[in-house]
Structure formats: C-alpha cells, structure tokens
C-alpha cells in the first residue's frame, strides 16, 4: 500500500526482557517503518532500549519518545545521542519532553520553569550535535554550560531529528520554534492534530509523530473491544488537551465523573467514541483511519499494541501495512 506517512509501533514498556529484541526484529520483518521506545519512570531506560533495538535490526528507524528534560544534563544527553547517531546513521529520532510532573517531582527533578528548561535543552542539544560550542554562562537560564562541545571524533555526520513530546499550548508553540517535530501522545485524533499544529505554528518543515492505542481484527467488534484497554487513562485531567477539539469532549468528561474506576470508564465508552479515539477495526477500517491522520498532518502514525499477547497483536497490526 502507498502511504502518505510512515507507520510505526511502540515497544511495550513492560514486555518481558527476553521478548524485547524478538519483538523488535519481528516489527522489522513485518515492514513497520519505525519502532518507538518509551522512558517511563520505573520501567526501562530510553537510550539503552534504543541502542539494543538499533543493533538488533537492520532497517527500522528507532524513536525515543520521550526523554524527560529534567532527568539528564544536556551535555551527557548529547554524548549518548551522538553515539547512537554515529553507530546507526539515519535511523534515529529523539524526543525530549517535560516528563510527567508527578514522576519528576517524586525524583526531585521537576524544574522551576519546565518550559524554559525544555527550550534551553533542545537548543543546546542541537548545537552540541552539530559540533558547535555551547556556552550559557552569560545567561541566567536553567542550562549551565561553560564552553562545552563534543570532540570532533564524536560529532555525528547525520544529526538526528529532535522532537518535543508536549501537549500544552505554550509547549506546542515552543516545539514550533526550536524542534524538528512534535510527538503527540495518545489519543491522537485528526481534530487534535489540526489544533496542535495551529499552536505549533512552525515556519519550517515540522514532523508530527502521533501515538494511538491500536487493535486490528477481521471482526470489527473484537477489535473495538480490545482497544478499550488502551483508553483507560484518557478521562484523567492530563489528557484534556487531546479531547478539547472533539464534539463529545464534555460528554466524555461527564462519563468519567460517573465511573468509579478507569476500568469502568473504558468499558462504558460508546463504540463510536472508541472508533474516534483509537486506530481500531478491520484492516481496511484501520487503514482508512490512518489516512485521516495523515491528511490532518501526521507524518508518523505510531500504533500501541493492546492486549495480553503483544507479539500476536503485532502480527495483527501488520495487516495495515
């Protein structure tokens, strides 16, 4: 199938360690364009996962989505990213974000100004990866670098795209100013993509990586039922920006208030909403939904497998390719 954009898949964060590399290799064999790893607190590290997957596959682009800005000194982030970019040229995408506030506060790394830190890190990281000297000692900003640069032997010939994993209005505008693209967390609907891009306001080409819970099955009802597990969190306050552009946003918020648990909420979401909030259905139906996302401006549609057996879900998701 000729696609207007790239189709990727998320490496499940809690996949048994012995299944991680077979999952990645199978995604490569099946023809997915990209594989994205996550760095959620308490799970596996993003840089280590990316390195292992890149070394175990031959064709896939690998994205890190996303590294929390407060977790690392940007000079050491540059060293890690430059190493991957040199060893696997043209196959790496790197996302930076604020991190979930509760997680970052729990480790003492929530900054006084998340916006200022993320922007300063993105700018400094881009400079360092290009081999430039980074010196912020003259400013009072959140990043402090005193004439730091990568050794010429460590500067990659192909600087990987740097994307901002953000969702707030001011953060999206930041992404448009200084990043090569934006990573949008699930659920990503065409309405949300258009609203986000209006806030990004990029003056140059700008990638949009869109995550979505996904389930594909010849039986549409089975696919929609499976996708519900990927929607449990979307009624929580942090997900409001994703839902605001949708005509049923207020009704969805009211449904969540009625439900005692996230699991009850996911069970009660109407089927029509599931169709709008996930890439779920028959192969033809899922391909049609991907087409709508690409038409809205998505450049990489990233599918999150839902279900008890990620490898089986991977095989089923490949029907959209």
N, C-alpha and C positions, 0 to 999 in steps of 0.2 A: 504494500500500500504506500502511495506517495503521501507524505505527511508535511503539513505546514510547519511543524515544530518537532522537537525531539521528545521521545518518551523514555522516562526513567522509572526506577523503582527504588524504594527505601529498603536498606538493610535493617531488619527488625532489631531494635536495641537490646532485646532480651533473648535473642536466639542463642541456643546452646553453643558454646565455643567451638565444638567440633563440627558444627554445621555452618559456621560463618563463611569460610572460604568455599566450600562446595556450593553454597547459595550464590555467592558472587560469580563463581565460574559458570554456573548454570544460567544466570542472568546474561552473562556474556554470550554463551552459546545460543540462547534463545533469540538474541538480536536486540535486546534493550540497548538504547543509546547511552544511558547514564545509570549509575548507581550512586545513591546519596547515603552517607553515614551521618548519624546524629551524635551529639555530645550532650547527653542529659545527665544531670548530677546523679552520681551513684551507679551509672552504667559504664560503658566503655569509652575510652578517650577517642576523640575525633581524628587526631593526627595519626595515632597508631593504627586505627582501623583503616584509614585511607591508604597508608603505606602497605599494609598487608594485602588489601584488595588490589591495589595497583600492581603489586608484584605477582599476584596470582592470576591475573587476567591479561589479555593481550590487546583488547580493543576498546573496552568500556572507558568513557570518561567517568571520573570519580569526583563527586562533590562532597565537601564538608559543610554540613548545614545544621547548626552553625557553631562557631567558636565564640563563647562569651568574652566580650572585650575586657571585662574586669578580672578575668582569670589568669592572664599572662602578661608579662612585659612584652611590648610590641617588638623589641629587638630580637627576643628569643622566638617569638612567633615568626618573624621574618626568616630566621635561620631554618626553622622547621619547614616552612612553606617553600623556601628556595631549594632546599634539599629535594623535596618531592618533585618540584618543577624541573630540576635538572635531571633527576633519575628517570622521570616519566614525562618527557616534554609533550605539551599539548593535550594532556589527559586529565588535568586537574582544575577544579573550580573551588574557590574558598569563600565561605560565607562567614561574616562576623555579625554579631548581634549584641543586644544588651544582656541576654540571659534572662531567665525567669526571675523576677525580683525576689520572690521568697527563697529560691535556691541560692541566689547570690548573697542575700542577707545572711543566710544560715552559715555561710563560709566566710563572712566578714568582708565580702568583696563588692558590695553594692556601692557605686561611686556617688559622690555628692551631685554630680551632673552626668547622668548616663548619656545624654545627647552629646555633650562636649567630649566625653571620653571616646565614644564610638567614632565621632568625626575625626578626632585627632589620631586615633589608631589607624583608621582607614587611610588617611593622608600619609602618615609616617610609614605604614607598611608598603604602600605603593612606591614611595620614594626609595626605601631600602631595597626593594626587589628590583628596582631599575639600576641599582648600584650607586644611587645618589647618597650624599652625606646628609644625615638628619641631625639637626641641631635646634632644640627648642628651649635652650637655656635663657634666651632673651624674653620668653613669654612666661606668663603665669598659668599656662594651661595644664591639663591633667596628665599629659605625657611629657616626661623629662628625659631628653636625650642630649648628650653632650658630645657632639661631633661623631656620632656613631655611623658606621657604614659596613656593608658586607665586603669581605675580601673579594677581589676580582674573581678568584677561583670559585667562589660560592654564588656569584650572580647568575641567575638562570637566563638562558638565551630567549626563552619564551615565558614572559611574566603571565601567570595565570590570572583569569578574571577574578576581581574582588567584588563580592556581592554583600549587600546589607540584609540581614534577616530581621525585618522590622514590620510593624503594623500600625503604629500611631501616626497621626497626621504629620507632626513635626519630624518624626523619624523617617517617614517616607520622603519628605522634602530633602532631608539630609542625604538619603540614598541617591536622589536625583542629582544632587550637587557633586558628590565625591565618589560614588561607587559605579562599578560597571554594570550592575544589575541589582535586582531585589529578589529575595527569597520570601515567598508568601506561604505561611503555614496553613494547614488545613483548617476548615474547609475553604477552598478557593473556587468561587463561582464566577461566571463571566461578569456579573454585576460588580462583584468585589474587585476583580481585575481592573475594570474600567475606572472605578472610583479610586483605586490605589494609584493607577498610572496618572490620573489627573492631579493627584497630590505629589507624585514623584516629579513631574514636570521636567523631565530630563531634556537637555539641549543637545544630547548626542545619543548614538545608539545605546539602548539600555535593555539588558536581558531581564526576563521575568520567569523565575522558577516557581512553579505552583504545585504545592503538595495537596493530595486528596486521598482520603480513605477510598479503597477500591475493591470491588468484587465483581468477577465476571463469571457467568454461568449460562449455558444454553437455556436454562429455566430462569426467566427474569425474576420471578418471585423468590427463588432461592438466593439469587444474587442480592436483591434488596434486603432480604432478611439477614444475610451475612454482613452487609455493610453497616448495619445498625451498631455493631460493636465499636466501629470506628468513629461514632458520633457522640459517644457518651459525654465527652468533655465540652462540647460546643455550647452548652447552655450556661457555662460559667462566665463571670464578668469579663475575664481577659479576652474572650472571644467575641465580644460585642462588635468590634470594628468589622469583622468578617460578615456579620449579619445585617448591619445597618442598611446596606443598599437593597436588601431583599424585601419584597412586599409583605412577607409574612413574619418579619422580624419581631414585631410586637407580640404576635400570637405565639411565636416560639418562646419568647421570654416568659410569657404568661404560663405556658405549658411547663416550663422548667420550675416555676414557682409552685406549681401544683404537685410536683413529683417529689417524693421524699428522698430519692436516690438518683444518681446518674443512670443507673441501670434501668430504673423505671422510666425515666425520661426517654432513653434510647428505644425502649420497647414501644412507647406511645407516639413517637414521631410519625406523622402520616406518611404513607408511601410516596406521595407526590413530593414531600419535602426531602425524603431520602434521595429521590432522583436528582434533586437540585443541589444537594449538599455533598454528594459523593460521585465518583465515577463508578456506577453500578448498573448492571443489567446484562443483556445478551452481548456477545461480541460486537454486533452491529450497533446496538444502543450505546455501548461504551465508546466505540469509535466516533459516533455522532457527537457524544458529549465532549470528547477530546477536540473535535473540530470546532465546537463552540468556544472552547477555551482558547484555542489557537487564534480564532477570529477576533477574540477580545484582546489579544496582545500577549498571550503566554508564548514563550519560546521553548520552555522545557516543562512538560507535564509529568510530574513525579507521582507514581502510584504507591500507596501504602497498603501492603497486603493485610487483610484482616481475616482472622480465622485461626483455628487451633494448629493447623499444619502449614507453616509459611512456604515450604517447598511446593506443596500441592497448589497453594494459592498463586505462587509464582508461575507455575505451568499454565494455570487458567488465565492469569492476567496477560500472558504472552499471546493470547488469541486476538488482542487488539492490534498486534504488530503487523 
